[in-house]
């Protein structure tokens, strides 16, 4: 059981969490606006959803990583 927790702890490393958070924020703050200006509604919606998922996942992994 300890070996599994160590592997999960490595997956939820700070570098991974920061990278996921940056990707989500770029989608939400930059790509979304560019796609809206280009009138690409489907891609605009997808970038919002993926941005929220990435930021939420980063926060969840941070919290999970603190308990492991």
Residue frames relative to the residue before (quaternion, step in Angstrom):
aa qw qx qy qz dx dy dz
X 1.0000 0.0000 0.0000 0.0000 0.00 0.00 0.00
X 0.6433 0.5314 -0.3236 0.4462 3.57 1.00 -0.79
X 0.6205 0.5511 -0.3369 0.4447 3.58 1.06 -0.75
X 0.6438 0.5130 -0.3164 0.4714 3.59 1.00 -0.80
X 0.6626 0.5021 -0.3115 0.4602 3.59 0.94 -0.83
X 0.6272 0.5253 -0.3395 0.4642 3.60 1.05 -0.68
X 0.6467 0.5096 -0.3204 0.4684 3.59 1.00 -0.81
X 0.6526 0.4978 -0.3159 0.4759 3.59 0.97 -0.80
X 0.6258 0.5387 -0.3311 0.4567 3.56 1.04 -0.73
X 0.6496 0.5029 -0.3129 0.4767 3.58 1.07 -0.70
X 0.6285 0.5319 -0.3361 0.4573 3.58 1.04 -0.71
X 0.7388 0.3822 -0.2106 0.5135 3.56 0.98 -0.87
X 0.1801 0.8076 -0.5389 0.1578 3.58 0.95 0.83
X 0.6548 -0.5291 0.3727 0.3903 3.54 -1.24 0.44
X 0.6295 0.5460 -0.3403 0.4357 3.60 0.97 -0.78
X 0.6602 0.5050 -0.3017 0.4670 3.57 0.95 -0.89
X 0.6653 0.5060 -0.3034 0.4575 3.56 0.92 -0.91
X 0.6572 0.4992 -0.3105 0.4717 3.60 0.94 -0.85
X 0.6474 0.5171 -0.3168 0.4617 3.59 0.95 -0.83
X 0.6574 0.5013 -0.3027 0.4743 3.58 0.96 -0.85
X 0.6523 0.5130 -0.3048 0.4673 3.57 1.00 -0.82
X 0.6543 0.5035 -0.3131 0.4694 3.59 0.95 -0.83
X 0.6437 0.5191 -0.3241 0.4595 3.59 0.95 -0.85
X 0.6672 0.5033 -0.2995 0.4602 3.58 0.94 -0.84
X 0.6766 0.4862 -0.2966 0.4667 3.56 0.96 -0.83
X 0.6163 0.5250 -0.3501 0.4711 3.60 1.05 -0.66
X 0.6429 0.5132 -0.3246 0.4668 3.58 0.96 -0.79
X 0.7232 0.4557 -0.2533 0.4529 3.56 0.87 -0.95
X 0.7852 0.3785 -0.1889 0.4523 3.57 0.86 -0.89
X 0.7949 0.2968 -0.1590 0.5048 3.60 1.02 -0.62
X 0.7133 0.4598 -0.2750 0.4519 3.61 0.63 -1.10
X 0.6157 0.5679 -0.3468 0.4221 3.55 0.98 -0.83
X 0.6868 0.4804 -0.2857 0.4647 3.60 0.89 -0.91
X 0.6420 0.5225 -0.3250 0.4573 3.58 0.98 -0.83
X 0.6837 0.4814 -0.2894 0.4658 3.56 0.89 -0.92
X 0.6228 0.5331 -0.3433 0.4584 3.59 1.05 -0.67
X 0.6585 0.5080 -0.3063 0.4631 3.60 0.98 -0.84
X 0.6953 0.4508 -0.2651 0.4929 3.58 1.10 -0.68
X 0.4076 -0.7480 0.4304 0.2986 3.58 1.38 0.08
X 0.3890 0.6752 -0.5099 0.3643 3.54 0.97 0.94
X 0.1765 -0.8597 0.4721 0.0835 3.55 0.37 1.31
X 0.6573 0.5153 -0.3193 0.4477 3.58 0.91 -0.87
X 0.6879 0.4684 -0.2755 0.4811 3.59 0.88 -0.95
X 0.5934 0.5675 -0.3470 0.4533 3.57 1.12 -0.69
X 0.6768 0.4801 -0.2813 0.4820 3.56 0.91 -0.93
X 0.6464 0.5152 -0.3187 0.4639 3.58 0.95 -0.82
X 0.6575 0.5042 -0.3245 0.4562 3.61 0.94 -0.78
X 0.6237 0.5206 -0.3443 0.4706 3.60 1.04 -0.65
X 0.6809 0.4908 -0.2924 0.4583 3.58 0.84 -0.98
X 0.6840 0.4738 -0.2923 0.4714 3.60 0.86 -0.91
X 0.6212 0.5432 -0.3415 0.4499 3.58 1.02 -0.71
X 0.6614 0.4896 -0.2981 0.4838 3.56 0.95 -0.87
X 0.6463 0.5151 -0.3231 0.4610 3.60 0.97 -0.82
X 0.6709 0.5019 -0.3056 0.4523 3.60 0.90 -0.90
X 0.6728 0.4811 -0.3040 0.4728 3.59 0.87 -0.88
X 0.6544 0.5060 -0.3104 0.4683 3.59 0.96 -0.83
X 0.6516 0.5080 -0.3136 0.4680 3.58 0.98 -0.83
X 0.6360 0.5249 -0.3338 0.4566 3.59 0.97 -0.80
X 0.6730 0.4829 -0.2983 0.4742 3.57 0.92 -0.85
X 0.6493 0.5087 -0.3171 0.4679 3.58 1.00 -0.80
X 0.6588 0.4962 -0.3110 0.4722 3.60 0.95 -0.83
X 0.6142 0.5416 -0.3482 0.4563 3.58 1.06 -0.68
X 0.6774 0.4772 -0.2901 0.4788 3.56 0.91 -0.93
X 0.6581 0.4995 -0.3099 0.4705 3.61 0.92 -0.87
X 0.6562 0.5299 -0.3018 0.4445 3.56 1.00 -0.86
X 0.6338 0.5283 -0.3331 0.4562 3.58 1.10 -0.59
X 0.7073 0.4542 -0.2658 0.4719 3.58 1.09 -0.61
X 0.6409 0.5163 -0.3294 0.4628 3.60 1.22 -0.35
